Amino acid sequence: MTKPAALAVAVAIVLWPALTLAASALDEQNQLLFKQLQEVHQLSDQQMAAIRAIFARSGVLGQGNPAIVEHPMAPEQCRAKLEQGSVHYNNPEFERICATRYMVPLYDPKS
């Protein structure tokens, strides 16, 4: 085995536990995300299966993949900002346009 190949194998052996842990954390986060999506948006099991299939095709898709993302603030900090009213999370105009909460209308600048 060449030195570069041996080094690559050694690095892979050392990093494997961290990658496995990150994948486990991502899966846990995604499971929570799926639960929240279904509860908040009243999605059907069929809709959730489609969403899960999209996530399954990606090795990194999620709401803050711990292996590659560092959030600018903790969830508690985000909640505190919401409670202070410094973030306009609930927007009645968006709710009117989208016909549900927590959605943002997308606009085509050409139209």
C-alpha positions in Angstrom: 0.0 0.0 0.0 1.4 3.4 -0.9 1.9 6.1 1.8 -0.9 8.3 0.5 -3.3 5.3 0.5 -2.2 4.3 4.0 -2.7 7.8 5.2 -6.2 7.9 3.6 -7.2 4.7 5.4 -5.8 6.0 8.7 -7.8 9.2 8.4 -10.9 7.3 7.5 -10.5 5.0 10.5 -10.1 8.0 12.8 -13.0 10.0 11.4 -15.5 7.2 11.1 -16.9 7.5 14.6 -17.4 11.2 14.2 -19.1 10.8 10.9 -21.3 8.0 12.3 -22.2 10.3 15.3 -23.0 13.2 13.0 -25.2 11.0 10.8 -27.1 9.8 13.9 -27.6 13.4 15.1 -28.8 14.4 11.6 -31.3 11.5 11.6 -32.6 12.5 15.0 -33.0 16.1 13.9 -34.7 15.1 10.7 -37.1 12.9 12.7 -38.1 15.8 14.9 -38.4 18.0 11.8 -40.7 15.5 10.1 -42.9 15.3 13.2 -43.1 19.1 13.4 -43.9 19.4 9.7 -46.7 16.9 9.9 -48.2 18.4 13.1 -48.0 22.1 12.1 -49.0 21.7 8.5 -51.4 18.8 8.9 -49.6 16.8 6.2 -50.9 13.4 5.3 -48.9 10.2 5.6 -48.6 10.2 1.8 -47.2 13.7 1.8 -44.7 12.8 4.6 -43.6 9.8 2.6 -42.8 12.0 -0.3 -40.8 14.4 1.9 -39.0 11.6 3.6 -38.0 10.2 0.1 -36.5 13.6 -0.8 -34.4 13.6 2.3 -33.4 9.9 1.8 -31.9 10.8 -1.6 -29.6 13.2 0.0 -26.8 12.4 2.5 -26.8 15.8 4.0 -30.3 17.4 3.7 -31.8 18.5 6.9 -32.4 21.4 9.2 -28.9 22.1 10.3 -26.8 19.1 9.4 -24.4 18.9 12.4 -21.6 17.6 10.2 -21.5 20.7 8.0 -23.5 23.5 9.6 -23.0 25.8 12.5 -26.1 27.7 13.4 -25.6 31.4 14.2 -27.7 31.0 17.4 -29.1 28.3 19.7 -32.8 27.4 19.5 -33.3 29.0 22.9 -31.8 32.3 21.6 -34.1 32.1 18.6 -37.2 31.6 20.8 -36.2 34.5 23.0 -36.0 36.8 19.9 -39.5 35.6 18.9 -40.9 36.3 22.3 -39.3 39.8 22.3 -41.1 40.5 19.0 -37.9 41.3 17.2 -38.6 38.8 14.5 -41.8 39.0 12.4 -42.6 35.3 12.4 -46.3 35.3 12.1 -47.3 37.5 9.2 -51.0 37.8 8.6 -50.5 38.9 5.0 -48.4 35.8 4.2 -51.0 33.6 5.9 -53.7 35.2 3.7 -51.6 34.6 0.5 -50.5 31.1 1.4 -53.7 30.0 3.2 -51.7 28.7 6.2 -49.2 29.7 8.9 -45.4 29.7 8.7 -45.2 30.0 5.0 -43.7 32.7 2.8 -45.0 33.5 -0.6 -42.4 33.3 -3.4 -42.5 35.8 -6.1 -41.3 35.6 -9.7 -39.6 39.0 -10.3 -40.4 38.7 -14.0 -44.2 38.8 -13.4 
